[in-house]
Amino acid sequence: MKRLKLSTLGVLSALLVTAACSSETPKSGNPSASPASSSQPAESANPFGKYNPPIDITTVRSVDPGVKFVGSDTIENNEWSRLYKDQLGINLKYKWIATSGDEMTQKMNVMIASDDLPDFLAVSSIQLKQLIEAGMVQDLTSVYEKYAAPLTKKFMNEDGPEQLNSAKFNGKLMAIPNTNSSMDGASILWVRTDWLKKLNLPEPKTMDDVVKIAEAFAKQDPDGNGKADTFGLGLNKGIGGGGIMGLGGFFNGFHAYQGSWVKDASGNIAYGSIQPEMKNALLKLQDMYKNGLLDKEFGVKDGNKAGEDLVAGKIGLAYGAMWLPINPLQKGKDLNPAMEWKAFPIVSADSQPAKPAVGLPVVTYYVASKKAKNPEALMKMVNMFIEKGWGQTIEFETYFNTKEGIEAFKHAPFNAWSSRKNLDVHLSVTEALKSANTSKLNPEQQSTLDKVKAFNNGDNKQWNQARVFGEDSSFKVINQYVNNKLLQMNAFYGAPTKTMGEKKATLDKMELETLTKIIMGEPISAFDKFVEDWKKLGGNEITQEINEWAKSAK
């Protein structure tokens, strides 16, 4: 697995990074309105209605030269383009295809300047806002209401209303979001349980436990080599967030939301990094740094470099993403089969539960230009992507991941993903392990089950699958978050505001420098100075703009 598949699309003056995850695999069956059998005209509002006569639809895209195809297929003629033609009556045509981000950016700038947009286009949130302000894209409100299939509408709201709402401006739906999963981004506490057992330590349930474990891992020679060469708690120079050893989950344990926007006591939106809860978290990190529990060189290590310490067995306690067992922890397991990591929920510093921060997972939006004569065709192609991945006519090995290992989903220009896909894999696999009943599993779930069983039978190469999807896994923790309604969504999910575009980079740099210095020993009064400066140097304007956005978004 790598659940997030990335491609790039540069639009206007920016480079757009699109995200997608591999789809759930198919089950047989026929939908109530079968795409294969539908031949009704567009005006019938059939989500899978076939155009007769067929219509031509234009778009543009960037394709990585490394993308592979089946046989002699190309990006212009492949399983998806044929599906659109045969079942929807849509002839998909590319005005041009770029092979790099720079080329894409240049072509897009020229195309927009000359008002020569294709029918449909993939854009970022910033670009969406710019195109709306320029009056170049259509309102898709009625298109969505009439043509979105029931399963599509479920996807659009499965992770909460924020994903669909992020495409709305003044109450109008101006784009179709490429939905993804916010829960997948929740922070997990990863612990070397083989070290816990060796040092006779309990599993972490509180922040005090985390600190005690970190101290033991740093000072009691958990690797048994007689050298003081291990650290207590891992972190990287970015400090916050998730990924590989980002401390977002640590801050969340103090009810602090660094880098995120939260509702304050008055109901207004406020920036989490300047709230007083940050102080206690920073003071604790400062104390841990002073006592040798943190890597003294964290300020020069990015996530990948810090991850090398995990692989080398120098760190046994880390906050991070659900996918850490896949990369980099599996590498450590390969080198040292005795290395054992377990996922735990993030812990709280007090009696209130810790709530992991999550953000809007939408990276890409699909728009219809003002000149598009059949805007509903965009919705139909999104419907088809979802249908072939999750519907009653799923065909995973044709349209998503083939038996030959080709990632066919990358050939589809318009897509959307289930926010619960990975969680559902975990739930299905663990249920099958208990019941031995595999009749309800789709092929992806069956494949994951086979890998988990292989690990249980001694195949260490499949350890990562067991620790992500198995019984003691990251998704076991995420399921707890979901069931207990603990996920803390970023209160701001709109396009960057005007002042953000002008000043956010400077403010972010100041924030990172301040947090780093405090952890390394600068007096906590530096935090108060940072808050004061942040407000004066553009933070107040950004806060005002975000609260104005919140009012218009209701």
GUBA-438789 format. One record per residue (C-alpha): residue number from 1; chain; y, z negated, x. Coordinates in steps of 0.1 Angstrom, whole numbers. Each point is the difference from the previous one (the first is absolute). Example, Ala and Ser with C-alpha at 12.3 -4.5 7.8 and 13.67 -1.06 7.14 Angstrom:
// GUBA-438789
REC, nr, kette, north, up, east
REC, 1, A, -45, -78, 123
REC, 2, A, 34, 7, 14
//
This chain:
// GUBA-438789
REC, nr, kette, north, up, east
REC, 1, A, 0, 0, 0
REC, 2, A, 35, 3, 6
REC, 3, A, 14, -5, -35
REC, 4, A, 35, 13, 6
REC, 5, A, 2, 36, 9
REC, 6, A, 34, 12, 13
REC, 7, A, 17, 34, 0
REC, 8, A, 36, 8, 6
REC, 9, A, 26, 19, -21
REC, 10, A, 36, 2, 12
REC, 11, A, 26, 6, -27
REC, 12, A, 38, 3, 3
REC, 13, A, 9, -17, 33
REC, 14, A, -28, -25, 0
REC, 15, A, -37, 0, 8
REC, 16, A, -22, -10, -29
REC, 17, A, -33, -18, 7
REC, 18, A, -24, 4, -29
REC, 19, A, -28, -25, -5
REC, 20, A, -34, 4, -17
REC, 21, A, -33, -18, -1
REC, 22, A, -34, 15, -2
REC, 23, A, -12, 2, -36
REC, 24, A, -27, -17, -19
REC, 25, A, -31, 21, -2
REC, 26, A, -13, 18, -31
REC, 27, A, -22, -8, -30
REC, 28, A, -13, 27, -23
REC, 29, A, 13, 4, -35
REC, 30, A, 25, 20, -21
REC, 31, A, 35, -12, -10
REC, 32, A, 10, 0, -36
REC, 33, A, 24, 29, 8
REC, 34, A, -20, 18, 27
REC, 35, A, 21, 19, 26
REC, 36, A, -27, 26, 3
REC, 37, A, -2, 9, -37
REC, 38, A, 37, -2, -8
REC, 39, A, 18, 33, -6
REC, 40, A, 29, -10, -22
REC, 41, A, 36, 10, 8
REC, 42, A, 25, -24, 16
REC, 43, A, 19, -6, -32
REC, 44, A, -31, -18, -15
REC, 45, A, 7, -29, 23
REC, 46, A, -36, -2, 12
REC, 47, A, 1, -18, 34
REC, 48, A, -26, 25, 12
REC, 49, A, 11, 30, -20
REC, 50, A, -6, 34, 16
REC, 51, A, 28, 25, 2
REC, 52, A, -9, 34, -15
REC, 53, A, 13, 22, 15
REC, 54, A, 0, -19, 33
REC, 55, A, 33, -11, 15
REC, 56, A, 12, -1, 36
REC, 57, A, 12, -33, 14
REC, 58, A, 18, -3, 34
REC, 59, A, 2, -28, 24
REC, 60, A, 4, -7, 38
REC, 61, A, -18, -23, 23
REC, 62, A, -8, -11, 36
REC, 63, A, -36, 2, 11
REC, 64, A, -12, -16, 32
REC, 65, A, -18, 26, 22
REC, 66, A, -29, -24, 2
REC, 67, A, -8, 1, -37
REC, 68, A, -35, 15, -5
REC, 69, A, -13, 22, -28
REC, 70, A, -33, 11, -15
REC, 71, A, -12, 34, 14
REC, 72, A, 28, 26, 0
REC, 73, A, 23, -20, -23
REC, 74, A, 37, -5, 8
REC, 75, A, 28, -21, -13
REC, 76, A, 8, 29, -23
REC, 77, A, -35, 6, -12
REC, 78, A, -22, -30, -4
REC, 79, A, -20, -21, -25
REC, 80, A, 33, -14, -15
REC, 81, A, 18, 33, -4
REC, 82, A, -31, 15, -16
REC, 83, A, -3, -30, -23
REC, 84, A, 36, 4, -11
REC, 85, A, -6, 37, -6
REC, 86, A, -33, -3, -18
REC, 87, A, 6, -30, -22
REC, 88, A, 37, -2, -4
REC, 89, A, 11, 37, 3
REC, 90, A, 23, -9, 28
REC, 91, A, 5, 23, 30
REC, 92, A, 14, -23, 27
REC, 93, A, 22, 19, 25
REC, 94, A, 16, -14, 31
REC, 95, A, 35, 12, 8
REC, 96, A, -7, -11, 36
REC, 97, A, -23, -23, 19
REC, 98, A, 12, -20, 30
REC, 99, A, -22, -13, 28
REC, 100, A, 23, -28, 13
REC, 101, A, 25, -25, -13
REC, 102, A, 29, 16, 19
REC, 103, A, -8, 34, -14
REC, 104, A, -3, -14, -35
REC, 105, A, 34, -17, 3
REC, 106, A, 17, 31, 11
REC, 107, A, -16, 22, -27
REC, 108, A, 9, -26, -27
REC, 109, A, 36, -3, 11
REC, 110, A, 4, 37, -3
REC, 111, A, -18, 3, -33
REC, 112, A, 21, -28, -16
REC, 113, A, 33, 13, 14
REC, 114, A, -8, 34, -16
REC, 115, A, -11, -16, -33
REC, 116, A, -34, 16, 4
REC, 117, A, -23, -28, -10
REC, 118, A, -36, 8, -10
REC, 119, A, -12, -11, -34
REC, 120, A, -15, -33, 13
REC, 121, A, 7, -20, 31
REC, 122, A, -11, -32, 17
REC, 123, A, 29, -23, 10
REC, 124, A, 7, -35, 12
REC, 125, A, 20, -26, -20
REC, 126, A, 32, 9, 19
REC, 127, A, -5, 37, -5
REC, 128, A, -7, -5, -37
REC, 129, A, 33, -18, -4
REC, 130, A, 18, 27, 18
REC, 131, A, -15, 28, -20
REC, 132, A, 8, -18, -33
REC, 133, A, 36, -5, 11
REC, 134, A, 2, 37, 8
REC, 135, A, -14, 9, -34
REC, 136, A, -29, 20, 14
REC, 137, A, -30, -16, -17
REC, 138, A, -12, -4, -36
REC, 139, A, -4, -30, -22
REC, 140, A, -38, -4, -4
REC, 141, A, 1, -28, -27
REC, 142, A, -14, 22, -28
REC, 143, A, -24, 18, 23
REC, 144, A, -15, -33, 10
REC, 145, A, -2, -12, -36
REC, 146, A, -16, 32, -13
REC, 147, A, -22, 12, 29
REC, 148, A, -11, -31, 21
REC, 149, A, -37, -6, -7
REC, 150, A, -10, -35, -11
REC, 151, A, -16, -7, 33
REC, 152, A, 32, 12, 18
REC, 153, A, 21, -24, -21
REC, 154, A, -23, -28, 9
REC, 155, A, 4, 8, 37
REC, 156, A, 37, 1, -3
REC, 157, A, 1, -36, -13
REC, 158, A, -32, -14, 15
REC, 159, A, 19, -19, 28
REC, 160, A, 28, -11, -23
REC, 161, A, 30, 20, -14
REC, 162, A, 18, 3, 33
REC, 163, A, -16, 32, 13
REC, 164, A, 9, 21, -31
REC, 165, A, 34, -18, -4
REC, 166, A, 9, 9, 36
REC, 167, A, 2, 37, -11
REC, 168, A, 24, -8, -29
REC, 169, A, 37, 4, 3
REC, 170, A, 22, -11, -29
REC, 171, A, -31, -3, -21
REC, 172, A, -12, 35, 7
REC, 173, A, -32, 8, 18
REC, 174, A, 12, 24, 27
REC, 175, A, -33, 3, 20
REC, 176, A, -37, -7, -1
REC, 177, A, -9, -27, 26
REC, 178, A, -30, 3, 23
REC, 179, A, -14, -34, -10
REC, 180, A, -18, -22, 25
REC, 181, A, -9, -36, 4
REC, 182, A, 23, -30, 7
REC, 183, A, -28, -25, 0
REC, 184, A, -16, 17, 30
REC, 185, A, 31, -10, 20
REC, 186, A, -3, -37, -6
REC, 187, A, -3, -22, 31
REC, 188, A, -33, -15, 10
REC, 189, A, -7, -29, 23
REC, 190, A, -26, 11, 25
REC, 191, A, -19, -27, 20
REC, 192, A, -27, 0, 28
REC, 193, A, -26, -20, -18
REC, 194, A, -23, 0, 30
REC, 195, A, 28, -19, 18
REC, 196, A, 4, -24, -30
REC, 197, A, -37, -9, 2
REC, 198, A, 1, -4, 38
REC, 199, A, 29, -24, -2
REC, 200, A, -13, -17, -32
REC, 201, A, 32, 9, -20
REC, 202, A, 3, 2, -38
REC, 203, A, 10, 33, -17
REC, 204, A, 38, 2, -6
REC, 205, A, 13, -11, -33
REC, 206, A, 35, -12, 8
REC, 207, A, 27, 10, 25
REC, 208, A, -7, -32, 20
REC, 209, A, -36, 13, 3
REC, 210, A, 13, 33, 14
REC, 211, A, 21, -18, 26
REC, 212, A, -29, -23, 10
REC, 213, A, -23, 30, 3
REC, 214, A, 26, 19, 21
REC, 215, A, 3, -30, 23
REC, 216, A, -37, -3, 5
REC, 217, A, -4, 38, 6
REC, 218, A, 27, -1, 26
REC, 219, A, -10, -32, 18
REC, 220, A, -37, -7, -4
REC, 221, A, -14, 31, 17
REC, 222, A, -17, 15, -31
REC, 223, A, -14, 30, 20
REC, 224, A, -16, -24, 25
REC, 225, A, 11, 18, 32
REC, 226, A, 17, -30, 15
REC, 227, A, 34, 17, 0
REC, 228, A, 32, -7, -20
REC, 229, A, 2, 36, -12
REC, 230, A, -1, -2, -38
REC, 231, A, 28, -3, -25
REC, 232, A, 1, -19, -33
REC, 233, A, 18, 24, -24
REC, 234, A, 5, 37, 5
REC, 235, A, 32, 18, -6
REC, 236, A, 18, 32, 10
REC, 237, A, 36, 8, 9
REC, 238, A, 8, 11, -35
REC, 239, A, -7, -36, -12
REC, 240, A, -1, 6, -37
REC, 241, A, -20, 23, -23
REC, 242, A, -37, 4, 0
REC, 243, A, -21, 26, 19
REC, 244, A, -13, -14, 33
REC, 245, A, 12, -36, 4
REC, 246, A, 32, 3, -20
REC, 247, A, 11, -35, -10
REC, 248, A, 9, 8, -36
REC, 249, A, -28, -21, -13
REC, 250, A, 11, -29, 22
REC, 251, A, 35, 1, -14
REC, 252, A, -14, 3, -36
REC, 253, A, -18, -33, 7
REC, 254, A, 34, -16, 1
REC, 255, A, 11, 19, -31
REC, 256, A, 22, 22, 22
REC, 257, A, 1, 38, -5
REC, 258, A, 13, 15, 32
REC, 259, A, 10, 36, -5
REC, 260, A, -5, -1, -37
REC, 261, A, 23, -4, -31
REC, 262, A, -6, -29, -24
REC, 263, A, 14, -15, -32
REC, 264, A, 21, -30, 7
REC, 265, A, 4, -31, -23
REC, 266, A, 27, 18, -20
REC, 267, A, -21, 31, -6
REC, 268, A, 19, 22, 24
REC, 269, A, -17, 19, 28
REC, 270, A, 5, -15, 35
REC, 271, A, -12, 10, 35
REC, 272, A, -29, -21, 10
REC, 273, A, 8, -1, 37
REC, 274, A, 32, -20, -5
REC, 275, A, -15, -27, -23
REC, 276, A, -3, -36, 12
REC, 277, A, -38, 1, -2
REC, 278, A, 1, 21, 31
REC, 279, A, 12, -29, 21
REC, 280, A, -32, -21, -3
REC, 281, A, -22, 29, 8
REC, 282, A, 21, 9, 31
REC, 283, A, 1, -37, 12
REC, 284, A, -38, -1, -3
REC, 285, A, -4, 32, 20
REC, 286, A, 25, -13, 26
REC, 287, A, -20, -32, 4
REC, 288, A, -33, 21, 4
REC, 289, A, 17, 22, 26
REC, 290, A, 12, -30, 19
REC, 291, A, -34, -16, 0
REC, 292, A, -17, 32, 13
REC, 293, A, -17, 10, -32
REC, 294, A, 16, 34, -1
REC, 295, A, -1, 28, 25
REC, 296, A, 31, -3, 22
REC, 297, A, 1, 38, 3
REC, 298, A, -1, 8, -37
REC, 299, A, 36, 13, 2
REC, 300, A, -12, 31, 19
REC, 301, A, -32, 7, -19
REC, 302, A, -2, 23, -31
REC, 303, A, -28, -3, -25
REC, 304, A, -23, 23, 19
REC, 305, A, 6, -18, 33
REC, 306, A, -5, -34, -16
REC, 307, A, -32, 13, -16
REC, 308, A, -14, 5, 35
REC, 309, A, 1, -38, 4
REC, 310, A, -21, -3, -32
REC, 311, A, -26, 24, 14
REC, 312, A, -1, -18, 33
REC, 313, A, -7, -33, -16
REC, 314, A, 33, -16, 9
REC, 315, A, 11, -9, -35
REC, 316, A, -20, -16, -28
REC, 317, A, 26, -5, -28
REC, 318, A, 21, 28, -14
REC, 319, A, 18, 11, -32
REC, 320, A, -4, 36, -8
REC, 321, A, -12, 28, -23
REC, 322, A, -33, 3, -19
REC, 323, A, -10, 28, 23
REC, 324, A, 0, -20, 32
REC, 325, A, -38, 0, 3
REC, 326, A, 1, 38, 1
REC, 327, A, 27, 1, 27
REC, 328, A, 1, -17, 24
REC, 329, A, -25, -28, -7
REC, 330, A, -31, 23, -1
REC, 331, A, 7, 9, 37
REC, 332, A, -2, -37, 9
REC, 333, A, -32, -4, -20
REC, 334, A, -15, 30, 19
REC, 335, A, 9, -17, 34
REC, 336, A, -11, -35, -11
REC, 337, A, -25, -1, -29
REC, 338, A, 4, -37, -1
REC, 339, A, 37, 4, -11
REC, 340, A, 3, -9, -36
REC, 341, A, 31, 2, -22
REC, 342, A, 4, -11, -36
REC, 343, A, 28, 7, -25
REC, 344, A, 18, -29, -16
REC, 345, A, 29, -2, -25
REC, 346, A, 33, -8, 15
REC, 347, A, 7, -37, -1
REC, 348, A, 30, -21, -12
REC, 349, A, 21, -25, 19
REC, 350, A, 2, -21, -32
REC, 351, A, -16, -6, -33
REC, 352, A, 12, 33, -15
REC, 353, A, -22, 30, 4
REC, 354, A, 9, 26, 26
REC, 355, A, 8, 34, -15
REC, 356, A, -5, 30, 23
REC, 357, A, 29, 25, -1
REC, 358, A, -8, 36, -10
REC, 359, A, 22, 30, -4
REC, 360, A, 2, 32, -19
REC, 361, A, -28, 23, 13
REC, 362, A, 16, 33, -12
REC, 363, A, 10, 21, 30
REC, 364, A, 1, 34, -17
REC, 365, A, 15, 13, -33
REC, 366, A, -6, 34, -16
REC, 367, A, 30, 17, -16
REC, 368, A, 4, 32, -20
REC, 369, A, 30, 21, 8
REC, 370, A, 26, 10, -26
REC, 371, A, -14, 35, 2
REC, 372, A, -36, -9, -7
REC, 373, A, -10, 17, -33
REC, 374, A, -32, -21, -5
REC, 375, A, 7, -36, 12
REC, 376, A, -30, -12, -18
REC, 377, A, -22, 19, 24
REC, 378, A, 8, -27, 26
REC, 379, A, -14, -27, -23
REC, 380, A, -31, 20, -6
REC, 381, A, -7, 4, 37
REC, 382, A, 4, -38, 5
REC, 383, A, -23, -6, -30
REC, 384, A, -26, 23, 16
REC, 385, A, 1, -19, 33
REC, 386, A, -6, -33, -18
REC, 387, A, -26, 15, -22
REC, 388, A, -20, 13, 29
REC, 389, A, 2, -33, 18
REC, 390, A, -4, -25, -28
REC, 391, A, -6, 18, -33
REC, 392, A, -30, 10, -19
REC, 393, A, -5, 32, 20
REC, 394, A, 4, -15, 35
REC, 395, A, -11, 23, 28
REC, 396, A, 6, -20, 31
REC, 397, A, -20, 21, 24
REC, 398, A, 18, 31, -10
REC, 399, A, 36, -11, -3
REC, 400, A, 4, -32, 21
REC, 401, A, -24, -5, 29
REC, 402, A, -28, 26, 5
REC, 403, A, -34, -6, 14
REC, 404, A, 12, 18, 31
REC, 405, A, 27, -26, 5
REC, 406, A, 29, 22, -11
REC, 407, A, 28, -19, -17
REC, 408, A, 5, 24, -28
REC, 409, A, 25, -22, -18
REC, 410, A, 25, 9, 27
REC, 411, A, 1, 36, -14
REC, 412, A, 14, -12, -33
REC, 413, A, 38, 1, 0
REC, 414, A, 5, -24, -29
REC, 415, A, -20, -32, -4
REC, 416, A, 0, -37, -11
REC, 417, A, -24, -28, 8
REC, 418, A, -14, -30, -17
REC, 419, A, 15, -33, 11
REC, 420, A, -33, -18, -6
REC, 421, A, -23, 25, 17
REC, 422, A, -8, -21, 31
REC, 423, A, -2, -32, -20
REC, 424, A, -24, 17, -25
REC, 425, A, -22, 11, 30
REC, 426, A, -2, -36, 11
REC, 427, A, -8, -13, -35
REC, 428, A, -26, 27, -6
REC, 429, A, -17, -6, 34
REC, 430, A, -2, -37, -3
REC, 431, A, -14, 2, -35
REC, 432, A, -26, 24, 11
REC, 433, A, -10, -23, 29
REC, 434, A, -5, -28, -25
REC, 435, A, -18, 20, -27
REC, 436, A, -17, 27, 20
REC, 437, A, 11, 24, -28
REC, 438, A, 17, 31, 14
REC, 439, A, 0, 21, -31
REC, 440, A, 37, -5, -7
REC, 441, A, 12, 8, 35
REC, 442, A, 18, 32, 8
REC, 443, A, -8, 18, 33
REC, 444, A, 28, -17, 19
REC, 445, A, -11, -34, -11
REC, 446, A, -36, 8, 7
REC, 447, A, 9, 12, 35
REC, 448, A, 20, -32, 6
REC, 449, A, -29, -21, -13
REC, 450, A, -24, 18, 24
REC, 451, A, 23, -8, 29
REC, 452, A, 3, -37, -10
REC, 453, A, -38, -2, -3
REC, 454, A, -4, 17, 34
REC, 455, A, 22, -27, 16
REC, 456, A, -20, -27, -18
REC, 457, A, -31, 15, 16
REC, 458, A, 14, -1, 35
REC, 459, A, 22, 31, 4
REC, 460, A, 32, -14, 16
REC, 461, A, 17, 33, -3
REC, 462, A, 4, -6, -37
REC, 463, A, 15, -35, 5
REC, 464, A, 34, 13, -10
REC, 465, A, -12, 12, -34
REC, 466, A, -16, -34, -7
REC, 467, A, 32, -18, 10
REC, 468, A, 23, 23, -21
REC, 469, A, -22, 5, -31
REC, 470, A, -29, -24, 1
REC, 471, A, -5, -35, -12
REC, 472, A, 21, -18, 26
REC, 473, A, 27, 26, 4
REC, 474, A, 37, 8, -2
REC, 475, A, -4, 13, -36
REC, 476, A, -17, -32, -10
REC, 477, A, 34, -16, 10
REC, 478, A, 20, 27, -17
REC, 479, A, -20, -5, -32
REC, 480, A, 10, -37, 1
REC, 481, A, 36, 10, 3
REC, 482, A, -2, 24, -29
REC, 483, A, -20, -24, -23
REC, 484, A, 24, -28, 7
REC, 485, A, 31, 22, -3
REC, 486, A, 13, -9, 34
REC, 487, A, 13, 33, 12
REC, 488, A, 38, -1, 6
REC, 489, A, 14, 34, -7
REC, 490, A, 32, 10, 18
REC, 491, A, 27, -3, -26
REC, 492, A, 17, 32, 13
REC, 493, A, -19, 32, -3
REC, 494, A, 27, 26, -3
REC, 495, A, 13, 26, 24
REC, 496, A, 21, -15, 29
REC, 497, A, 36, -7, -11
REC, 498, A, 31, 16, 16
REC, 499, A, 7, -30, 22
REC, 500, A, -37, -3, 9
REC, 501, A, 2, 35, 14
REC, 502, A, 31, -8, 20
REC, 503, A, -8, -35, 13
REC, 504, A, -36, -11, -6
REC, 505, A, -12, 11, 35
REC, 506, A, 27, -21, 16
REC, 507, A, -8, -30, -22
REC, 508, A, -37, 3, 6
REC, 509, A, 5, 1, 38
REC, 510, A, 22, -31, -2
REC, 511, A, -26, -18, -21
REC, 512, A, -29, 8, 23
REC, 513, A, 20, -11, 31
REC, 514, A, 9, -33, -17
REC, 515, A, -35, -8, -12
REC, 516, A, -14, 8, 34
REC, 517, A, 25, -23, 18
REC, 518, A, -5, -29, -23
REC, 519, A, -38, 2, 4
REC, 520, A, 5, 0, 38
REC, 521, A, 22, -31, -2
REC, 522, A, 35, 8, -11
REC, 523, A, 15, -28, -23
REC, 524, A, -7, 5, -37
REC, 525, A, 38, 1, -5
REC, 526, A, -3, 36, 11
REC, 527, A, -16, 7, -33
REC, 528, A, 31, -12, -19
REC, 529, A, 21, 22, 22
REC, 530, A, -23, 30, -7
REC, 531, A, 3, -6, -38
REC, 532, A, 38, -1, 3
REC, 533, A, 2, 31, 21
REC, 534, A, -26, 18, -22
REC, 535, A, 22, -5, -31
REC, 536, A, 32, 10, 17
REC, 537, A, -14, 31, 17
REC, 538, A, -13, 17, -32
REC, 539, A, -25, -23, -15
REC, 540, A, 22, -11, -28
REC, 541, A, 7, 36, -9
REC, 542, A, -37, 8, 0
REC, 543, A, -8, -30, -21
REC, 544, A, 26, 11, -25
REC, 545, A, -13, 35, -1
REC, 546, A, -35, -11, -6
REC, 547, A, 10, -23, -28
REC, 548, A, 19, 29, -16
REC, 549, A, -32, 21, 4
REC, 550, A, -20, -28, -17
REC, 551, A, 23, 1, -30
REC, 552, A, -3, 38, -3
REC, 553, A, -37, 0, 5
REC, 554, A, -6, -22, -31
//
